[in-house]
Amino acid sequence: MPQALDVCIRGAGVVGRTLALALARERLHVGLVRQPGPVGGAASDIRAYALNAASKDLLETLRAWPDEPHATAVRAMHVHGDDGGEVRFDARSQGATALAWIVDVQALQERLGDALRYQPLVQWLDAPQPATLTAICEGRASATRDEYGVAYSVTPYPQRAIAARVRCEVPHGQVARQWFAGGDILAMLPLGGEGGNSVAVVWSLQEPKAGEAASEDAAAFEARLEAASHFALGRLKLEGERASWPLQLATADRWCGPGWVLAGDAAHTVHPLAGQGLNLGLADARELARVMQTREPWRSAADMKLLRRYERARKADVLAMGAATDGLQQLFAQQAEPWASVRNWGMSGFDRSGPMKDWVVRRAMGRL
């Protein structure tokens, strides 16, 4: 007779797989429902995630951290405004080996899959099965969340994200670079480990530029990208497909209910400009596992007091990050004067702010 499930996880993306491993470490029997392929229309998932130290610690504990060159340490970050403003972050000034790590999505999925093969308390499912608790990790378009009648408040941005992989004439030097210009936000994230000369591009573009950049030929896209990055990495060569998806700020009105709980993008999404989306989802998985670990012996996995503890612990952090990224997006979307002068003056002042800048860096690293 098959073992009854304590938790059925709907959605086997990075958050779902991580949650399955974390709950199994707490001796819970978990079913993990398979999920169809990558976002954005690409045949393979070309995205890369910026993961902080807290996420790295969690994945290492679960034996799921990818090897170099699939997890490239970011030693510094350079952020450029649209009128001379600049902020520079350096891992060495924080006494750290890296500010973050840029991780290939597919490599991370594979490492999580390897770890799951050696976890007997997790079984793969082709369809949901009854369980004490259903964990919904299906992403922003979750059908199960809708079935439970959860309101998902969405504020769309007038932008689309374009993801691509690009080979660079100049090695990236393990520096992540970001440019704010004309309401658009370009990030170039180092790949290939130390000495690598390729980057993951995440480009938040306003329409109709987003549609043009997603569909134009490779040479035109490369020229557009070189100009937007001010040739910081020299000539650029597109490698493979581009993916594209709409951007939004969203949060569910409830993260839990009788017999169910939300995690990851099914509960919240933020603008990608700070690279914190997956870090928030992995923090959800870590906190839900912690709540299960510390639960009183008489409480089941679906006890509402437990689930509300998880919701309270995570909601404030997610709302704060959503407000911060939304505020930055709105600020740089304002093109009329004196906005450009004020925000770039503010960037330069923040770069010299000492303790405030250090606090922001440590928080982004997951060390606060």
N, C-alpha and C positions, 0 to 999 in steps of 0.2 A: 504493500500500500504506500503510495507516495507521501512524503512528508508535507504536512500542512504548512502553508506559507505564513510567516509573520508579516512580511512586507512584499507587495507587488509594485515594482517600479515601472511605470509606463514612460518609455523614452530611454534609449540606450546611447545617448550622446555622452560627452565628457562628464557632465554633471551626474547623469544617471548611473554611469559605470562607476564613478568615484563613490557615489552614495552607496551603491551595492557593496563595494568592497569595505567601506567604512562600517556599514551596518553588520556585515558578516563578521567583522572583528569583534563585534559585541554579541556574537553567538546568536544572531537572528537568522532565520531561514528566509532567503530573499529570492524572488522571481524577477527576472529582468526581461522586459518585453522589447524585442527588436524594433528598430525604427528605420524608416527609409532615409536615403542618402543626403548628400550635402546641400547646403543652401545656395541660392544665387544662380542656379542653372548650370554650374560647371559639372563636367563629367566626374571629376575628382575634387576633393576639398582642398583648395589652394590657400585657405586662410592660415594665418599664424596668430597666436595669442601672446600677449605680454603678461607673463605671470610673475607675481610678487613672491617675496620670501615665504610668506605664510602658505601660499598655494604650493610652493616647492616642497616645504616641510611636509605638508599633508600627503602629496603624491609620493615622496620618498618613503614615508612611513608605510604606504600601501604598496611599495615596490613597483611603482608605475612611472617613475621619472625617466624621460627619454635620455639617451646618451648624446653627447656632442657628436656630430654637429647639428643634431635635431633640437638642441636646447642651447641657444647662444646667449652668453652672458652679456648684458648691457653695462658697460663700464661708465658711460656718460650719456647725457641727453641734452640736445641743443634745441630750444624752442624759439622760433623767429616770428615776430609780429609783422604787421603789414605797413609799419611806418618807422622801422628802425629799432623797435623794442626787441629785447632778447633776454631769455632766461637760460642759464646753464646749470645742469646738475651733474654731480660727480660722485661716484661710489666711494672713492677714497676719502673724501671729506666726511663721509658717514661711517668710516671705519668698516666698510662692507666690501665684499668681493664683487658685488653687482647691484645695480639699482633694480633690475628685473631680468627675466630670461625670456627670449623670443622662441616660442615653441611651435613646431609644425603640428598642425591639427592631426594629420594622418598618423604621424609618428606617435603622438600621444594616445590616440585611439588604439593603436596597435599595442602599445605597452600596457594600457589598461586591459585590453583583451587578453594579453598573455597572463597578467595577474589573475584575471577571472578564471582562466583555465585551471589554475591551481587552487581555487577557492571552492571547496565542496559544498559550502552553504549557499552558494549562488547557482541558480539554474536558469538557462536561457529559455525564453518562452516565445512562441510565435503569436500568441494572443493573450490578453489579460486573463488571470485566474483569480478566484476568490482568495482574499487574504485579510488578516486582521486590520492592516493599514495599506492604503493605496497611496504611493508617492508619485506625484505628477511632475515629470521632468521632460515634457514633450516640446519645450520651446515656446516661442511667442505665439505660435498659431495652434496651441493646444486645443484639441477637440474635447478631451476629457474635462478640462477646466470649464468649458462651456456646458458640458453635460451636467456638471454639478451646480450650474447657475451662478458661477462666480463672475462678477462684473470686472472687466479688464479695461481700465481707463487709459486710453491711448491719445497722446498728443503727437501727431506726425510732424516731422521736420521737413522743410522744403528742400531736402537733400536726399541723395542716394549715395551709398557707399560703393566704391569700386575696389575690389581686391585683385592684386596681380603679383606675380613674381618677376623680378627684374635683375639681370646681371649688370654689374657696374664696371666702368673703366677703372675707377679708383676704389681700393679696398675700403670697407666701411669703418674699420678701426674699432669695432664694437661700440659704435655711437648710434643711438637712436635719434632721428632728426624729425622735426615737425615744423610746418609752415602754416600760418594763418594768413589768408589773403583773399580779399574780396568776398568774404563770407564762406569761402572754401577752406578745408582743412586737409593738408597732406601730411601723412606720416610715412617714413621710410625706416623699417625695422630690420636690424642686421640679422642675417642668416648665415649658416655654414661654419659657425664657430670662429675661433680666433684666426685672423687672416682671411676670412671669407670676403668675397666680393659680389655677393648677391643680397638683395633685400626683399622683404615683404612690403608691398605698397597697400596702404589703406587710405583711400582718397574720398573724402566726403565732399561731393560736388552738388551745387545747386542745379536744378533743371533750367534750361534745356542742356546745359553743359554736360551733365551726367550721362544723358542719353547719347550725346555725340561721342564722348570719351569711351563709353562702353562698346560702341559699335564701329568706330572708325578703324582703319587698318593699323597694323602694328607700327609702321613707320610714323604715322601721324600721332599715334598715342605716345610713342617714345619721345617725339619732339615736344609734345605738350608737357610731358612729365619732366623733361630736361629743363624746360623754361621755368616750370613751377618750382623746381628744386634748385634753381640758380646754378646749375651744373656743379653742385657740391660734390657729386660722385662721378663727374665726367659724363661721358657718353653712356647711354642706357640701352639695354637690349631686352625686350620682352621675352619671357620664357613661358610658353604655354598659354592657357586660357585666362580670360578675365571673368570674375564673378561680380554680380551687382545685386543690391537689395535696398529697400527703403529704410530710412532711419526713423526712430520714434523714441519717445519717452513714455513708459507705461508702467503701471503697477496694478496688481489685483487688489480689490477691496478687502478680500479675506484670503488668508494664506492657509487656512485649515478649517476643517469641519468634521462632522461625525464620520470617522473612518477614512479620512483623506487629508493630504497635505501637499502644498506646492513648493517647488524649489527651482532655482535657476530662472531662465527666461520665461518660464510659465508663470512666475510670480512677479517678475520685474525686468525691464530693459532700460538701459541708459545710452546716451550718445557715446560712440566709441572714442571720442577725442582724448580721453584719459587712459584708455586701454584697461579699464577696470571691470568690464562686463563679466568675463569668466571668473575673475577673482571673487566677485560677489557671489556667483553661483557655487563655486567651490567652498566659500565660507558658509553658504547655506548647508551644504552636505556635511561639513565639519561640525556645525552647530547641531544639526539634527542628530547626528551620531552621538555627540556629547550628551545631549538631552536623554537619549536612550540609555547611554552608559550609566548615567547618574539617577535614573528613575527608581522610585521606590519599588520593592519587590512585588507589591500587590497591584501595581498599575500595568495595564496592557500597553502594547505599542501604539494603540489608537486612543489612549486616554486623553481627553480634551485638555486637561491641565498641563500635560506634557507638551502637547502640540502648541498651546498658547505660549508656553515658555519659549519655545523655539521661535514663534512668530514675533514675540516682543523683543527677543535678543537680536533678531536680524533686521526688523523693519526700520529701526532708527538709522542704522548704518546705510541701508539701501536708499532711504529717502534723502539722507544727507549727500550721498554721492550723486544721486539724480539731480538734486538742486544745484550742486556745484557744477556738474557738466552742462546742465541746461543754462545756467547763468553765463558760463563762458561762451557757449554757442550763441546765445542771444547777444552777448556783448560784441563778439566779432562779426555778427551779422549786420550790425549798424554801420553803414558806410559814410553817413554824413558827418561833417565836423560838428562839434569838437571830439566825437567819439574816438576816432583813430588816434589823435594826439593824446587823449586822456588814457586810453587803454595801454598804449605803448609806453607812456610815461610810467604807468603803474607796473608794467612788466619789468622795466629797468629798475624801478624802486624795489620791487619784490626780489629781484636778483641780488640786491645788496642788503636784504633785510635780516640776514643772520639767523637768529633763533626761529623766526617765523618760517623761513624757507626750510630750515632743518626739520621743523615739526611736520610740514607738509610732505617732505620727502619721506620721513619715517612712516607717516600714515599711509602713503601710497605703497611703500614697501611691505606693508602689513605688519609693522613692528610696533604699532600702538594699539 
